[in-house]
Amino acid sequence: AEAHLNLALDESQQILERTFRDLLTRECPASHVRACEASGFSPALWQRYVELGAAAMGLPESVGGLGLGLVELGLVAAESGRALAPVPFA
């Protein structure tokens, strides 16, 4: 029997991707990126990331994190890169 790898995002992953894409479309236009060029950081945008749980995504629930996996972290990283978001998400 052949094994098939399912690369489709589940519903919660699609929502996560869309949430960050919508946030960055709204709050991180090229003009904002340019305005943050000297500091390389946007405190207001990072606060929105924190509010959405980005700072706790990869941490286990046992220490107060969300316990999400590499796919979810990758989705946020990809959306951040798409927008050149000046935030310390790594």
C-alpha positions in Angstrom: 0.0 0.0 0.0 1.2 3.5 -0.9 1.5 6.1 1.8 0.3 9.5 0.9 1.6 12.6 2.6 -1.2 15.2 3.2 0.3 18.7 2.9 -3.0 20.5 3.2 -3.5 22.9 6.1 -6.2 22.0 8.6 -8.8 24.6 9.4 -7.0 26.0 12.5 -3.8 26.4 10.5 -5.7 28.2 7.7 -7.3 30.6 10.2 -3.9 31.3 11.7 -2.4 32.0 8.3 -5.3 34.2 7.3 -5.2 36.1 10.7 -1.6 37.1 10.3 -1.9 37.8 6.6 -4.9 40.1 7.4 -3.0 41.8 10.3 0.1 42.4 8.2 -1.9 43.7 5.2 -3.7 46.2 7.5 -0.9 47.2 9.9 2.4 46.6 8.0 2.3 48.4 4.6 5.7 49.2 3.0 5.5 52.7 4.4 5.5 51.2 8.0 8.4 48.9 7.2 10.4 51.9 5.8 9.5 54.0 8.9 11.0 51.2 11.1 14.1 50.8 9.0 16.5 52.6 11.4 15.4 50.6 14.5 14.3 47.4 12.7 11.5 47.1 15.1 7.9 48.0 15.5 6.7 47.9 19.1 3.1 48.4 18.1 3.1 45.6 15.6 5.0 43.3 18.0 2.3 44.0 20.6 -0.3 42.7 18.1 1.8 39.6 17.6 1.9 39.0 21.4 -1.9 39.6 21.7 -2.4 36.9 19.0 -0.1 34.4 20.9 2.9 34.5 18.6 5.4 34.9 21.4 4.1 31.7 23.1 3.4 29.5 20.0 6.4 27.2 20.2 6.5 27.0 24.0 4.9 23.9 25.7 1.7 24.4 27.5 3.4 23.2 30.7 5.2 26.5 30.8 2.3 28.7 29.7 2.8 28.4 25.9 0.4 27.3 23.2 2.3 24.1 22.4 1.9 24.6 18.6 4.2 22.9 16.1 6.6 23.8 13.3 3.8 24.2 10.8 2.2 26.9 12.7 5.5 28.6 13.5 6.3 28.4 9.8 3.0 29.9 8.7 3.6 33.0 10.9 7.2 33.2 9.8 6.2 33.0 6.1 3.5 35.8 6.6 6.0 37.9 8.5 8.6 37.5 5.7 6.0 38.2 3.0 5.3 41.6 4.7 9.0 42.2 5.8 7.4 42.7 9.3 9.8 44.5 11.6 9.2 42.2 14.6 11.5 39.9 16.6 9.6 36.7 15.6 12.2 34.0 15.2 
